[in-house]
Amino acid sequence: MPAEATIRRTLGRLDANALAAAVGAWLADRQRHDRSASADHAQRRRPRQRAVAIDGKTLRGARAAAGGGRPVHLLAAMDHTSRAVLAQRQVGGAPEEVPGFRPLLADLDLHGVVVTADALHTHPGAAEFLVTGKQAHYLFTVKANQPTLLARCAALPWHRVPVVDRTRDQAHGRIEVRTLKAVTVHHLGFPYAAQVIQVTRKRPVGVPHASTRRRRWQTVTVYAITRPPLRAGPPCLPGRPAARPLGDRGGTPHPRHHLRRGRLPGPHRRRPHVMATLRNLVIGVLSRAGPGNLAAALRHHARDPARPLATLGITPASNHT
């Protein structure tokens, strides 16, 4: 077994972008194998629309050696269902996510895939690239960085549109009620936009009044535009149709995005891109093994060195004397 110093020196000499490309290609190949293996089972039920999320995260506590000490910011593409990071690139910060959008997706097969992204990427160039260049669909959040588009979405007659989905979630002691409406549009002024989605989130704030026991509710309305497949209803994304991807930030966060933005241990801050790629590999492999708690899965595999090999499908060669 190599010593820790040997492993650290080896990782320090790796090309971070080449490693991320190799890991992403391997995970994407595993996904294609999984989909082909379950094709017969999928034919007996309604197929689920595949979705890939684009999001950037800053690695806390990590500094880029060649970037003047700036925090390391990674832009990644993650599959909604399997949580596998299919591509990842280091960019100079949130403003550089926009020019890094096309290089990130250039080598991915996105035919028929719904690509979700937050409001930073809501611009005509990204839509043209996805639809004409990658034969993909999109779901973009609309916010104040596109004021004209936001005004057009808000001006639609939403009071006449029926609610197509309603969810009630409770986590960390907080209740949140979400309602979703979707309307077909023409000539919205955004390339290939076919539907506008309105998600209304309501959650209680403060403490109940002493006399009435009633609580105040905070209401937030989020709009999104999508170019979905030609089927009835809102785009069929993982979980609920489209309320689930529109998260608390009003954007489309990565599944497991909180794992990617965590602080790296001290020795790993010298090569944060490499360590983040290895973390993505672990998350992708464990997610393929089956749903469950990631921390529990890590402890399970740490107890027996043969378990990671079995999860990867590697059979150790037996030594015969």
C-alpha positions as a printed Julia matrix, in Angstrom:
321×3 Matrix{Float64}:
   0.0     0.0     0.0
   1.57    3.36   -0.99
   2.32    5.83    1.78
   0.21    8.98    2.17
   3.1    11.17    0.99
   3.43    9.1    -2.19
  -0.29    9.41   -2.92
  -0.16   13.15   -2.27
   2.8    13.68   -4.61
   1.12   11.61   -7.31
  -2.1    13.58   -7.08
  -0.11   16.82   -7.17
   1.36   15.89  -10.54
  -1.95   15.05  -12.2
  -3.58   17.24  -14.83
  -6.8    18.23  -13.04
  -8.79   18.87  -16.24
  -7.67   15.58  -17.81
  -8.6    13.69  -14.64
 -12.04   15.35  -14.51
 -12.63   14.49  -18.18
 -11.61   10.85  -17.65
 -13.78   10.45  -14.54
 -16.75   12.13  -16.22
 -16.41    9.94  -19.32
 -16.24    6.78  -17.18
 -19.32    7.74  -15.17
 -21.2     8.65  -18.36
 -20.27    5.27  -19.87
 -21.54    3.51  -16.72
 -24.8     5.42  -17.06
 -25.24    4.3   -20.66
 -24.62    0.73  -19.57
 -27.18    1.03  -16.77
 -29.79    2.53  -19.11
 -29.31   -0.19  -21.71
 -29.5    -2.9   -19.05
 -32.84   -1.58  -17.81
 -34.32   -0.78  -21.23
 -36.73   -3.7   -21.16
 -38.02   -2.71  -17.73
 -38.42    0.92  -18.8
 -40.59   -0.07  -21.76
 -43.23   -1.33  -19.34
 -43.65    2.06  -17.7
 -43.55    5.72  -18.67
 -39.95    6.71  -19.43
 -38.4     9.33  -17.18
 -36.9    12.38  -18.8
 -33.16   12.54  -18.23
 -31.91   15.83  -16.79
 -28.46   17.33  -16.22
 -27.89   20.27  -13.86
 -25.27   22.97  -14.44
 -24.01   24.77  -11.37
 -20.88   26.36   -9.96
 -19.54   26.11   -6.45
 -16.67   27.73   -4.57
 -14.52   25.36   -2.51
 -14.18   27.0     0.87
 -10.67   27.08    2.28
  -9.03   26.28   -1.07
  -7.0    28.83   -3.02
  -5.82   28.66   -6.61
  -2.02   28.7    -6.79
  -2.02   30.45  -10.18
  -4.96   32.72   -9.49
  -3.48   35.26   -7.09
  -4.86   33.48   -4.06
  -8.48   33.55   -5.25
 -10.87   30.84   -4.02
 -11.22   27.84   -6.31
 -14.5    27.92   -8.24
 -15.67   24.8   -10.09
 -18.36   24.6   -12.75
 -19.87   21.14  -13.11
 -22.57   19.19  -14.92
 -24.33   16.62  -12.75
 -26.96   14.05  -13.62
 -30.15   14.68  -11.62
 -30.93   11.03  -10.98
 -27.57    9.32  -10.47
 -25.81   12.4    -9.0
 -22.8    11.57  -11.19
 -20.67   14.56  -12.19
 -20.29   14.13  -15.94
 -18.01   17.13  -16.53
 -16.18   19.67  -14.39
 -14.01   22.7   -15.1
 -12.25   25.24  -12.93
 -13.26   28.83  -13.69
 -12.2    32.15  -12.23
 -15.45   32.76  -10.36
 -19.18   33.15  -10.89
 -18.81   35.73  -13.73
 -16.69   33.24  -15.69
 -19.35   30.52  -15.51
 -21.08   32.0   -18.58
 -18.11   31.68  -21.0
 -17.33   28.27  -19.45
 -20.81   26.91  -20.25
 -20.06   25.7   -23.78
 -16.62   24.17  -23.09
 -18.11   22.3   -20.13
 -20.77   20.6   -22.26
 -18.83   20.3   -25.52
 -17.91   16.61  -25.14
 -21.18   15.39  -23.55
 -23.92   13.54  -25.41
 -27.0    15.58  -24.5
 -29.4    14.42  -27.21
 -32.9    14.65  -25.73
 -31.61   15.68  -22.29
 -33.14   18.54  -20.28
 -30.33   20.83  -19.08
 -31.24   22.88  -16.01
 -29.33   25.97  -14.95
 -29.79   29.0   -12.74
 -30.51   32.54  -13.88
 -26.84   33.28  -14.58
 -27.03   31.14  -17.74
 -30.43   32.4   -18.92
 -29.44   34.08  -22.16
 -30.18   33.38  -25.84
 -26.69   32.09  -26.62
 -26.98   29.21  -24.16
 -30.4    28.25  -25.5
 -29.2    28.28  -29.11
 -26.18   26.16  -28.21
 -28.25   23.53  -26.4
 -31.06   23.21  -28.94
 -29.18   23.56  -32.23
 -25.72   22.39  -31.21
 -26.5    19.59  -28.74
 -30.12   18.65  -29.7
 -31.03   19.09  -26.04
 -33.78   20.86  -24.1
 -33.42   23.42  -21.34
 -35.03   24.66  -18.16
 -33.72   28.1   -17.15
 -34.67   30.21  -14.16
 -35.73   33.78  -15.0
 -34.64   36.53  -12.63
 -33.78   40.21  -12.65
 -30.7    39.81  -14.85
 -33.22   39.43  -17.73
 -35.72   42.17  -16.8
 -37.68   42.16  -20.05
 -38.09   38.39  -20.02
 -39.02   38.44  -16.33
 -41.68   41.08  -16.95
 -43.18   39.02  -19.78
 -43.33   35.92  -17.59
 -44.94   37.79  -14.71
 -47.49   39.46  -17.0
 -49.02   36.17  -18.13
 -52.6    35.56  -16.86
 -51.55   33.16  -14.11
 -54.88   33.52  -12.29
 -56.46   31.59  -15.16
 -53.88   28.8   -15.15
 -54.73   25.74  -13.02
 -52.27   24.28  -10.52
 -50.66   21.16  -11.98
 -48.56   20.13   -8.99
 -48.56   20.81   -5.25
 -46.04   19.58   -2.68
 -45.7    19.99    1.07
 -42.28   19.33    2.53
 -41.02   19.46    6.08
 -37.3    19.41    6.83
 -35.16   20.85    9.61
 -38.32   21.91   11.42
 -39.49   24.06    8.5
 -42.65   23.56    6.46
 -42.71   24.6     2.82
 -45.65   24.42    0.44
 -44.97   24.63   -3.29
 -47.47   25.03   -6.1
 -46.6    24.79   -9.77
 -48.31   26.17  -12.84
 -47.24   25.75  -16.46
 -48.49   27.48  -19.57
 -47.62   27.04  -23.23
 -46.34   30.2   -24.9
 -45.49   31.44  -28.38
 -43.23   34.34  -29.36
 -41.97   34.98  -25.83
 -38.85   36.66  -27.17
 -36.48   33.88  -26.08
 -35.16   31.21  -28.46
 -37.24   28.02  -28.56
 -39.17   28.82  -25.35
 -42.27   26.62  -25.32
 -43.46   26.78  -21.7
 -43.29   29.2   -18.79
 -43.39   27.73  -15.3
 -44.45   29.54  -12.15
 -43.46   28.05   -8.8
 -44.9    29.66   -5.68
 -43.24   28.77   -2.39
 -44.9    29.51    0.94
 -43.34   28.93    4.34
 -44.14   30.19    7.84
 -41.91   32.82    9.39
 -41.63   33.97   12.97
 -43.61   32.5    15.87
 -47.38   32.06   16.14
 -49.31   34.99   17.61
 -50.13   34.38   21.28
 -53.86   35.07   20.92
 -54.74   33.56   17.53
 -51.94   30.98   17.22
 -51.71   31.98   13.56
 -48.39   32.4    11.82
 -47.25   34.75    9.1
 -46.36   33.16    5.79
 -43.63   34.26    3.4
 -44.45   33.83   -0.29
 -41.8    33.7    -3.03
 -42.63   33.35   -6.73
 -40.08   31.94   -9.15
 -40.38   31.78  -12.94
 -38.66   29.46  -15.37
 -38.74   28.91  -19.11
 -38.34   25.56  -20.76
 -38.12   23.93  -24.12
 -39.48   20.48  -23.17
 -40.2    17.42  -25.25
 -43.53   17.57  -27.09
 -45.72   16.0   -24.45
 -48.62   17.19  -22.34
 -47.96   18.92  -19.05
 -44.78   20.31  -17.54
 -41.36   18.82  -18.22
 -41.04   15.46  -16.5
 -37.93   15.92  -14.37
 -36.76   13.66  -11.55
 -38.95   13.73   -8.47
 -41.97   15.94   -8.98
 -42.34   17.48  -12.46
 -40.55   20.81  -12.09
 -41.08   22.17   -8.59
 -38.29   20.0    -7.23
 -35.43   21.37   -9.38
 -36.43   24.97   -8.58
 -34.78   25.11   -5.18
 -34.6    27.49   -2.25
 -32.21   29.83   -4.05
 -34.72   30.4    -6.83
 -32.41   28.54   -9.18
 -31.74   24.98  -10.21
 -29.18   23.67   -7.75
 -27.25   20.49   -8.18
 -28.45   17.43   -6.42
 -25.95   16.93   -3.59
 -24.65   20.47   -4.21
 -23.96   20.8    -0.49
 -21.36   18.04   -0.79
 -19.46   19.88   -3.52
 -19.28   23.17   -1.69
 -17.89   21.73    1.55
 -14.53   22.63    3.03
 -11.67   20.4     1.93
  -9.32   18.94    4.55
  -6.08   20.85    5.03
  -3.64   18.61    3.07
  -6.04   18.5     0.09
  -6.33   22.26   -0.39
  -3.16   22.26   -2.46
  -4.89   20.32   -5.26
  -8.55   21.19   -4.72
  -9.67   20.44   -8.29
  -8.17   16.95   -8.17
  -9.66   16.19   -4.76
 -13.06   17.5    -5.83
 -12.93   15.22   -8.88
 -12.13   12.21   -6.68
 -15.01   13.17   -4.41
 -17.29   13.31   -7.46
 -16.1     9.83   -8.42
 -16.93    8.47   -4.97
 -20.4    10.05   -4.99
 -21.11    8.73   -8.48
 -19.97    5.2    -7.68
 -21.88    4.98   -4.4
 -25.01    6.42   -6.02
 -24.87    3.7    -8.68
 -24.62    1.1    -5.94
 -28.05    2.1    -4.64
 -29.89    4.85   -2.78
 -28.88    5.5     0.8
 -26.98    7.74    3.14
 -23.58    8.69    1.74
 -21.85    8.79    5.12
 -23.19    5.33    6.0
 -22.03    3.99    2.62
 -18.53    5.39    3.22
 -18.32    3.73    6.62
 -19.6     0.46    5.15
 -16.89    0.41    2.46
 -14.15    1.49    4.88
 -14.66   -1.57    7.09
 -13.57   -4.04    4.42
 -11.1    -3.23    1.59
 -12.82   -5.81   -0.62
 -16.13   -3.91   -0.62
 -14.95   -0.97   -2.81
 -13.6    -3.47   -5.34
 -16.92   -5.31   -5.4
 -18.83   -2.04   -5.88
 -16.56   -1.17   -8.81
 -17.08   -4.64  -10.28
 -13.42   -5.64   -9.79
 -12.73   -9.22   -8.79
  -9.39   -9.61   -6.97
  -7.19  -12.32   -8.39
  -6.72  -15.17   -5.97
  -3.19  -16.44   -5.31
  -2.87  -20.2    -5.54
   0.13  -21.88   -4.03
